[in-house]
Amino acid sequence: MSNRLYARLQATAHRLISSYGQSGTVTRFSAPDPVEGGEPQPFDYPAKLVPMTYLANEIDGTVILAGDVQIYISSVGLAIVPSPGDTVTANGKTFRIINGDPNRYDGVTDVVHIVQGRLA
């Protein structure tokens, strides 16, 4: 059962991202058919998001590299949970998702998705 506090936090995050963010796309690639083979097929999911640069003290050169961005993605209306292997299009650039956190504090409600993106 979801907690009303997290539902309110989710609504607040969505409102702020919608007001100050931009429209983007999260793309997930399907696995090739195990029998027929073939190329992975992309599936696009429209999203509201805010790309932000990491602070200098957060860039360690191993996990977070210079040029990586932190992308806040609204979970409202998003049919998937962005995860490594997906790509995000923001600011006219495509970023591969390296790491992600759905911020699911109660185990049910995704408040906001925060992912680490690296230029594809």
Summary of the structure (lengths in Angstrom):
residues: 120
radius of gyration: 15.3
end to end distance: 37.9
largest distance: 47.9
contacts: 332
relative contact order: 0.24
helix: 17%
strand: 41%
